[in-house]
Amino acid sequence: SGFHYPRYDGRLHEGDEVQLQSQRGAWLSITTNPFFTLRGKSFALQRGMNGGFCSVVESDPTGKIVCGQQSPPRTSWFVLGGAGHKVSIQLQQGRYCTDRPDGIHCDAEIVGSTELFDVVDIGSGRIALKGSRQDRYCADINQGILCNEDSIGTDGDSPTSFRVVSDAVLDPVVVQTQDKNKASTFVVHRNDIDKAQVSFQCKDEGLYLRADDEGTSISCSSRLPWPFLATRRKYKRTNNGEAKWDLRSVTFQSEETRRYLESDTNEAGTLVKFSGKDPMVWWIHLSGACETLRPLIRGVNLGNCFVLERWMAGYLFHNESGNPWQDACHAQDEYSLMALLGPSVARRRLEEHWASWISEADIRWMSEHGINAVRVPFGYWMVFPMSPFVPGQLKYLERLFEWCEKYSVTVLLDFHGLKGSQTGSPTSGNCGGCGNHSCGKTWLRFLEEQKINLEVIRRLTVRFSLSPAYLGFAVANEVSDTVGKQDLMDFYQKAYDLIRSQNKDALVVLYETHAPSLFPWDNFQGTLMDIHIYFGWSIDKPTLDQQENLRRARARIAHVHWPVVVGEWSLAANGHPTLTWEPHRRDAFFDKFAKMQLQAWETHSIGWFYWNYKSRFVNSTWNYRDMCQVGWLPGCGKELEFGPSEWWRAPTCVYAYMDGICKSNVADVAEIPYTGGGNPMWWLVPVAAILMVGLTTFAVTGAINPGWKKLLWDGTDDEFRREHSPCREEARGLEVGWQWVTPNAVVRGGRGARGQTAQEERFAELYGAGRGQRLLLW
């Protein structure tokens, strides 16, 4: 349950494990083959395993090579050169070695065809040489080295075997391969996601990639991160010339020379180098990643609290006499209602509404019945109450935060009504004609008003981002698909930067219009895709076959590239006259209908917000509290209970509310070792004993921003995981403990020295530890 991997994204975050493929199709692979590692290095050749060293006979004017020296003399040191599939062998004094009929001689001044050799790695630090004259292997014949053998001897003392001796470190070199199974894995090191500098650690070597001084090769040779400049290519051309978003393409430059990483060919065994004047595209393939994990969000919407909706509280849309307006164009949205009422009447009416729609008792009820979050729709007039809107909302939002802090309920601020309207419908609170042509032009100009809209985001983020109840910010509710794609993405980027500048851990929620999860963002992290699912509206009306309904629900959310939050859903069974059904039939339908949706949301998303907590209708399927008390939703009785909110600690079948909870539902989870105390609902307490220290306030802990990390690894043993997990390196503050999950147990360790505040204890009891906690999954 929870996340769907691979992420299929080229953002290159800290701890990502990636493989790189060139635009020509070849993969990058690390090799220790001396053919590559010896290039440009001084080395000597020793005959067999313990034979003599091979050197130039000083008395021979042709520079003949003979093997027999007990130690490598001055004339035995060679340098490997060349850039293709064959290499030259050069004396340190400058002459090149030649394959001649009577043996190898080193007296050539230039490189010709007979001055080229193949170097064959035969293992254990040994190589074989193949001359170009007859394409045969070279062997020590006591009187010299003659290239006349058809094969390489398998014995370590074979005359075709030479041991390489070098005073230089022979670092593994990066070459290309056509075999994906031979592609190497690199671990991304990136201190600042907002900057272009990226380093790659060779996973199996422990060293970082760096280019040589000439930029002619790349090797695993640096003990410190060596920066590449990474730039995402955001668009690619299709066959018909259309520009499409490109999620995984990146170009790399040397920070020193500004030359691009390139390969001349896609042939296997060729080097890559920083020598390109023009960008060459590299594709990122993600094989593992560090991601923030959070307990399942189980929330309700507080719709009609700060953005009025006529269908939910029609009496608010009546005239001063208490009657509805007769003109269909009157009071379609909150803007037109305020204009009709005038400031004094509107202020009096709304003060009464704001003071009573949600009470402290409501927040306490939510906390006691399994709800850990509220989504709070608001409009721009919360911050800028321009006429005809009236001021006064903000103090009620502050009061709501105080209640939520008190009862450990988190708050997602939901920008429901952007100035100029993002939906063109009454739900935005200001939509002009609101889709009714006879009432005037419908507004859909929020991007024209983005200066004010972005300032609303900035001010509310500054005001509430330090609250322990602050969960995050939903940037724009249900944006119309008539808005331009690129213009919307540009707005999202500005909004993201404002939100993230105040809080590194807050969720940034983007609505699904134009699929922002498919846009190649440079620096996004902690983002969710908001999807609203109402049967009969956003998907087909529900069938009586709940398995078919489950299939449809899953199809809407299971394959999105980002984590999904179902920001709105309900038990409204549009298309079925359920009010006319017999009670037993209605009960049976809604019982399964509710369990079906919960099963879909809690196995394929990171959580949900029910629409709505309440409305003016009694026992309506739009009222979460009523549906809970009826027994169709969890939290109000023992017949239907929520599975553990820490989804990574439980088998997926725990959330199979409709299919029948698996045998191991609570039993298996109960067998996981736990040391958190005697809370009777202990499965809500994942790690109460493991808390981060060093925070002066309880600003980002518990369910709000636990900072748990998920790392997809291969079969490496547990001890290696504990010591080398890049997720551990990301801790903000002191590292106080670790935790990871195996199929059978949870292992925990560590605790900070500072005690908890009462407020921290309350959050910890419900939602677990702070940002210092570590979770490792594979």
N, C-alpha and C positions, 0 to 999 in steps of 0.2 A: 504494500500500500504506500501511498505518498508520492514519491518522485518517480519519474519515468526517465531512464537513461538509455543511451548516451545523450548528453545535452545538445550535441550537434551544433556547436557554436564556437567561433574563433575569438572569443573575448580574451583568452589567455590570462586567467586569474591566478593568483598565488596558489600553488599547490596542484594546479591542473597537471594531469599526466597526458601527454600528447604524442602523436606521431605526425611527421611532416611528409607531405607528398608534393612534388613539384607539379606545375601546370602541364608538364609533359608526361606525367604519370608515374615517374620513378619515386621510390621511397628513400628516406635517409636512413642509413644504417651505420653503426659504429664497427670498425674493424681494427684488429691488431696485426693484420697481415704486413710483414716487413716490406712488401712491395710499396706500401704507402707510408708506413711509419718511419722508414729509413730515409725517405727523400729529404735531401738537404742536411742530413746528419752525417757525422764522421763515424766510420765503423771499420772493424777489421774482421777477416774471415779466418776461422780455425778449422782445419781438416777434421771431419768426423766429430766424435764426442771429446776426445782428449789429444788430438793430433797436433801437428805443428801449425803455426800461423803462416798464412800465405802472404808473400811480399815480393816486390820487384828485386830481381838479382841486380845489385848495383853495378856489377862489372859488365852486364849485358846492355849494349847501347839500344837494343830494341825494347827494353823494359819488360822482359819476360817474367811471368808470375810463376813462382815455385813455392810449394808449401813445405815447411820444415823448421821454421824458426820456433824456438822455445817460448819466446815472448814477442809481442807485436812490435817490430822495429819501426823507425820513422817512415820507412817506405812501404809499410803494410796498411796505412790508413787510407780509406777510400771515401768518396762522397757519391751518393746516388742522385741522379738528376733526371730531368724529363718530366713531361706532363701527360703523356698518352698512355697506351697500353704496354709500351716498352720503355725501358729506362737506360740511361747511360751510366757507366761506372767510371769515375774520374779519380785520379790520384790527387791528394791534397796539393801536390806541386803543380797541378793544372793539366797534365796529359790525360787523354782518354784511352780506355782499354778497348782492344779490338779482338774479335774472334777470327783467328787465323788457322790454317790447316795444321800448323805445328804447335798450337796452343794459344793462350791469351797473352797478348803483349800490350803494354800501356805506353805508347809513344805517339798516338795520333793527336793532332792539334785541333781537329774539328770532328764533329759527329756525322758519320755516314751510316749506311745500312748495316755494316758489320760491327759498328760500335754500339749497337742496341742489343739489349738482353731482356729476357723475361726473368722475373724473380718469383719463385714458387715457394709458398709457405708449406713446410712439411711437418710443422709442430715442434714443440719443446725447444723453441728458440733456434730452430735449424731451417735452412733454406736450401733450395737447389737453383742453379742457374741454367738458362737455356740460351744458347747463342743463336744469332740470326743467319749465320752463314749457311747452315744446313738444317736449321730449326731442330737442333739436337741438344741433349743435356750435356753439361760440362762435368768432367770428372778429374780428380787428381791422379795422375799417372806417374807420380814420383819425380818425373823430369819436367813437370809443368802441369797446367790445367788445360785439357783438350776437350773441346765440345763435340763429341762424336758418339754419345750414348743415346740409345733409343728410349730408355726408360730410367726412372729414379729407383735406386735401391731402397728397400724397406728397412734395412739394418741401420742403426745409428752410426755405425762406422763405415757405411757405404762410401766409396770414393766420390759419389755424387752429392754427399751430404756435407754441408758447411754450417758451422755454428757462428752466429753473429755476436760480435763483441763490440759494445759501443760505450763511450763515456758520456753519451747524451741520454736523456730520458726518452724512451720511445712511446710517446703518448698515442692512445687510440685515435684514429682518424675517421672523419665522417665521409662516407662514399655513398653512391646511389645503388639501389637494388631494385629489380623488377618483382621480387618476391615479397609480398606483404608480410609473410610470416617472419621475414628477416628484418623487418623495419624495427628500429630501436625506439625506445620510449624515453622521453625527456620530461623532466619535472620543471614546471614554470616557477621562476622566482620573480616576483613583481612587488616592489614595496608600495607603489602608488598606482592604482588603477587609472588615475586621471592622467598619467604621464606615459610617454611612448616607450620608455626603457623597460626591456624585458631580458631576463637571462634564462638560460636553459641548463639544467643540471643533467648530466648523463646518469640515468637512474642506476645502472648497474656498476658504474665506475665511481660515483660520488664526487666527481670533479665537474666543473662547468665548461661549456663550450667556449672557445675563443678562436679568433682568426690569427694566423701567423702575421708577422710584420708586413709581408708583401701582399697579404690577402689572397694567397694562392691555395690555401687549404684551411680547414677547420678541424680542430682536435679537442678531445676531452683533456684539457691540460691546465685549467685555472682552478686554484683553490678558492678564489673569491669570485662572486658573480661578475661576469663580463657582459656588458650591456649591448644588446641589439636594439635598434629602433624599429618598433613594429607599427605598421599602419594597416588598418583594415581597408580592403577594397569593398566598397559598399554596394556596387552594382556590377552586374555582368550582362552581357548581350546574349540574347537567345538567337536561334537560327533565323528568326524573322526580323531581327534587329531590335526587338523590344528590350528595354532595360529592366532587369529584375533585381530585387534585393539579393545580396550575396552574403550568406551567414558565415562562411568558413574560410574565405580567402584573405590572405595577409601578405604584405611585402616586408622584407627585412633590409635594413641598412646598417653598415658599420658606423658607429658613432664617431669614430676617428676620421675615416676617409670619406664618409657619405656615399660610398659605393654600395650597390645592391647585391644581395646574395643571389647567385645564379648558378646554373649548370649549363654547359655548352651542349649537352646531349642528354638523352634519357638512358644511355647504355649503362648496364650494370658495371660496377667497379670503377666508375669515374668520380673524380673529386668534385665537390662544390666549393665555391669561393666567393669572396666579396670583391668582385671586379666589375660588376655590371654598371653601366651608365644609366640604363633604363630599368624601371621596376620589373621584377619577375614575380609572378604570383605563386604562393605556396598555400596548400590546403591543410587546414588543421583538422586532425582526427582525434577526438577526445576519448581517452580510454579510462580515465579516472579523474575525480574532481573532489575538491573540498566544497561543501555546500552547507549553509545554515539549516539546521533542523529545528522545527518548532512543534509543540504539541498541537493536536488538531484544534482548529478554531471551531467553536460551536457557539454561534452568535445569533442575535436577532437584530433586525432593523428597527430604528426608532423613527420610522416614517411618519410624516405629518406633524412632527414636533416643531421643526424649524423651517421646513418647506411644506406649506399647506397643500393638501390634495383634496379636492372637493368630494370625491367619492368616499373618502375615509371619514370625513367630518363635515357633512354638508351644511350643518347649522352655522358653521363659521362663514359660509358664503351667502348668508341671507342678508337682506337689507336691514335697516334700523328697526323696521316693524316686525322683523322676525320671519319674513317671507322671502322665498327665492325670487330673484329678478326674472322678469318674463322674457326679456331680450336674451336670445341664445348667445349673443356675443358678450354679454356682461358677465364679469366674474368668472372667466374661464380659467384664470390662473391667479396666483397671489398678487402679482403686479396690478392687474386690472381690478381685483377686489379692493386693494388698498386705495386705488384712485377713486373708486366709487364711494368708499366709506369716509374718506377724508382723514387727516392725521389724528384728530382727537378721538374719534370713535374707533378708528383702527387700533390706536395705541391701547385704549382701554380694553378692547376685545382681545387683543393678542397678549397683553399682560396676563389676563385671566387664563388664557390658553397655555402660555409658556409655563406658568406657575403650577399648572395642574395636570398637563398631559402625561408627564412622567414624574413619579415621586421617588423619594428615597426607598420607600417600601417596595417599589417595582424593582429597583436595582438589587435590593436584598433578596427578593424572591428569585431573581435570575441566578444570583450567586448560589443560592441554596438548592437550585434545581438543574445544575449542570451547565448553565450558560456562562461562558468565560469571556465573551466579547459582545460589544454593541457596535453597530454601524450607524453613524449619525449623519443623515443627510442635512446639508445646509446650503444656503445660497450666498452670493457675494454680498448681499445686504446684511449679513451677519457682521461684516467688517466695515462695509461702506453703505450705510442705510440711506441711500439717495432717494429723494422723492420719486414715487409716492410711498416707498417703504418707510417704516418707522423704526427708530432705534430701540435698543433694550434687550436684544437676544443674548448678547455676549455673556452677560452675568449668569444667565441660566446654563450656558455651556460650561462655564467655569464651575458652577455648582454641580453639574453632572459629572465632571471630572473628579471633584471631591468625593462624591458618592462612590464612583467606580474605584477610586483608590482605596476607599474604606472597605469595600466588599470584594476587592480583587477581581474586578471585571475590567477588561481592556477596552480601549476606544479606538475605532477606526474612523477618522474624519473623512466624510464622503462629500466631495464637492458636487452637489446635485444640481445646483442652479448657477451656472456661470453667467456673467453679464453678457447679454447678447444671445443667450441660449445656445447650448450645444446639441439639443435634441429637437427643437422646434415643436415641443409638446408641453402641456401644462405641468408635467413633472419637473420641469426646469424652473417653474415659478415666474418666468418672464419670456413669453414666446410670441407676443404680438397677436396675429390672427390664429396662432396655435393650430394650423392646418385647416382652418375653416376659411375658405376664400372670401366668403361674404363678410367676414369680420376684419378683413385687411390682410396685409402682408405678414406672413409667418417669419419670425426672426430666427436666423441661424447664422449669427455673426460673432460668435464668441472669440474667434481668432482676431477679429478687428478690434476687440476690446481686451486683448490679451495682456496689455500693460496692467490694467486693473485686476484682471483675474490672477495674474502671477503675483501681484502684490498681496492679494488675499491669501494665497498659498504661503507666501513668505511670512506674513504677520501671524497667521495661525500656527505655523510651524515654530516660529520663534517663541510664541506664547506657551505652547503645550508640549514641546518636544522633550522637556526634562521631566514631565510628569511620569511617575511609574506606571500609570494606566495607559500611556500613549502607545498605541500599537502601530500606527502608520497613517498614511494619507492616500485616499483614492482620488486621483487627479481630476477625472471628469466622468460623470455618470452617463452611460448609454449614449455615447456620441453618435450622431447621425452618420450613416455611411455615404452621404453626399459631400461630406467634408473631404478636401484633398488629402491624399495619403501623406505626402511629404510635409505639407504644412502641419498636419496633426503630429507627425513624428518630431518635427522641430519644436512644437509646443511642449510635447512630452519631455524632450531633453532639457528644456529650460526649467520646467517644473521639477524634474528629477534633481537637477543640480541644486535648486533651492531647498528641497526637502533634505537631501543628503548633506548639505552644508551644515545643517543643524543637528543631525542625528545619523550616525553611521549605520545604525542597526534597524531603523524604522522600516516597516514594509512600505513599498511604493506600489500602488495598485493601479493598473491600467486596464481600461475596458477593452473588450475583444475587437472592436471595430478596426478593420484593416490589419488585424493580426500583428500587433506590435511585437509579439514574441518572435516574429520572423524578420524583424528589422535588425541590421547589423550594428547595434549600439556599441560604442567604444568602452563605456565604463559602467554599464548597468550591473547591479547586484542587489539582492534582496527585493526583487520585483515579482509581482504576481499578476497573472491574467485573471481579470474579473469576467465571469460568465454568468448571465442570468437565464434561468431555465424555468419556464412555466409551460407545463403541458397544455397544448391547445393554442399556444401563442408562439413561443420561440421554437418549439418542436411540435410535432403532430399531437392531436388530442390523445389522451391516454386510452389504450385498449383495455379490455377486461382481462387480458393476459399480462400479468405483471412481469413475467420473464421477458416479454417483448418490450415492455416499458423500460425494464432494466437495460436491455440491449441499447435502446435509443439513448437513454441517459448516459451510459458509458461512452457511446460514440461521440457525444458532444464534448467530452472533457479528457478522454484517456490518452490522446496523442498530441497534446499541446506541448511545445518545447519548454515552456516555463511551468513552474508550479501553478496550479489553478485554485482559485477560491470561488465558490459558487455564491456570488454576492447577493442573489435574490432567488428564492424558490418558495413554493407554498404547496398546500394540499388541495388547491383549487383544481377540480376535475372538470375543466372546461370541455363541453361537448356531451356531458352526461347529466341527465336530470336527477341528480342524487337525492334532491329533496322529496321526490315522489316515490323513492324506493322504500321498501319495507325496512324497518330499523336494523334487523339482523343482517340484511344484504348490504346496507349502507355501512354498518360497522365492519363487516368482513372486508369490504372493498377498501375503505380508508385505512384499516389496520395494515393491509398488505401494501397499499399505495405509499404510505409513510415509510414503512420499513424498506421498500424498494428504493426510494430516493435516498434515504440515509445510507443504505448499503453502497449505492453508486458514489455518493459524495465522499464517504469516508474511506473508500478503497481507491479512489482515483483523483483525489484533490487533497489540499491541506486543510480543508474545512469549508464552512458554510455560514451564511446569515439568512435566517428565515424572514420572509416578508409577510407579515409584520409582527411586532410584539402585540399590538392591539389595533382595533379600529372601532368605529361606532356600532358595528354589528355584533350582537351577542352570539356566542358559540359559532363564530364564522371560521371557515378554513383559512382566513387571512390573519387569524389571531393565534400566535404561538401559544400563549398562556392557556387559552381555552382548549386547544388541541392537546396540550400536555395533560391538562386535568381530565379530559375525556379518556386519555390513555392511549391515544394514537401516536403520540410523540414521547420520547423518553424523559425521565426526570421526575415524574410525579407518582410513580408507583413501582412496586417490585416486579410487576409483570414484564416491563420493558425498561431495561437499563442501558446506558451508554457503555460501549467498550472503552478500554483504557485510552486516554488522550495521548499517551506516549506510544504512538503507533509502531515505532521501531522495536518496541519491546514485546510485541504481541503478534501471533500469527494472523494472517489476513482474514481467516474465517471468523475471528472474533467479531468482525464488522459485517458478517453475513446475516443481518437482522431479518431479512425475508427468507433466505434459503434455509435458515435454521442454524443457530449458533453451534459452532463445532464443539465436539466433546471436550476439547481442551480449553474452552473459552476462558473462564475464570480460573479453572483448576490449573492449567498449564502455566498461566501467568503467575499464579500464586506460588508455583514451585521455584520461580526465579528468586535467587537469594536477595533479601532486602534487609536493610539495616536502618530504615528511616523512622522507626518508632511505632506507636500503637494506634495510629489512625485507622479506624475500622474500614474506611474506604481507601486502603493503602495503595491500591493500584492507581490512584490519582497522585501519588507521591513518588516520582521516579527516583530522585536522588536528593532528598532533603538534607542529607548529611554532607553533601559536597557543594560548598559554596565558594564563589570567588571572593577574594579579599581585595582590599585596596580601593574600593569605591567609597567615596565620601557620601554619596547619596544612593538611594535605591532607584536609580534612574532607568536602568535597562536590565532588569533581571526577570526571573520567573517566566511566565507564559508570554510576556511582552517581547523580550529579546533574549532568549536563553543562549543563543550562540552555539548550540550544538553543531557539530560538524559531521558530515558523512563523507567517507573516503572509499572509493571503489578500488580495491586492490586485487592483485592476482593471488596466488596461493602462498605468499610469503608467510613465514611463521610469526606467531604472536609477538615474540620478543622483538623481532625486527620492526613490527608495526609500532610497538610502543616507543621505540627509540627513534624511529625515522619518519614518523607520520608528519608530513608538512602541516597538517592541521594543528599540531601542537605548537608549531612555531608562530601561529597567528594569535595566540592568546593576548588579549588586551589586559594588562595588569599582571599580577603574580600568578604563576601556574600553581594550582593548589591540589590538583587531583586529576585522575583520568578515569575513563569509563569506556568500555566497548562491549559489543554484544556478539555472542556466538549463538549458534542455533539452539543451545540448551541453557545458557546461563548469562547473567549480567555480572561483570566483574567491576568492582569499584575500589577506589583507593584515594587517600589524601583528604586533607581538610585544612582550611585556613585558620589562622590564629584568632581573628577578630570574631566576636559573637555577632548574632543577628539582631537587628532591630525588630520590634514587634511587627511592624509592617512587612519587613522582609520575611519573617517567619510565616506570616499568613500567605504570602505569595509562594514561598517555598513549599508549604504544605500542599498547596493546590497544584503547582506547576513545575516544581523542581528548581534546579540550580541556575546560577548566573552564567555570565559569558565565559568564565574560565573553565567550565566543564567541557570535557571532550567525549565525543561518541565516535566510535569507529565501526563501520559496517562494511561487509564485503559479500 
